[in-house]
């Protein structure tokens, strides 16, 4: 039982994907500031998702301690999101200036 040959279109598609993967690898090493900025943007997005989740899951009748914990979580998540977005903007501005 030998391997079946793939049709020419499938071979071309496979080669195209491989070429695109190679090109994206070059872009990653050629523009490291953009990659770091992307990572910071994703960190910010995750923190904002957590803010939304914390707001949605707020206890109906919280105790004073639960209220403090809830607000502490919101403050931490919001700071994380803001700082990460700010850092991403700085990285992109630095990269643009060079």
Order of alpha helices (4+ residues) and beta strands (2+ residues): alpha-alpha-alpha
